[in-house]
Amino acid sequence: MTKEEYQNLFNLLLKDIAQLLEVSGNENLVRIVKKKLYDFSDRLQQGERENDKTHKNTRECL
């Protein structure tokens, strides 16, 4: 798989997680998990800041 394919799968996973959490109605849990996902996304992107569009797209999924 290419890097772009992995990024697309990761973005789909983030969307699914966000939807499930919002359905749960537990706002505190939604906030905590989104922060952890943001942090994880930041770590994945750390060496690739020149590609801001990919990083921005990941955050927009949340």
Helices and strands as residue ranges (DSSP letters): H 3-24, H 27-45, G 46-48, H 52-61
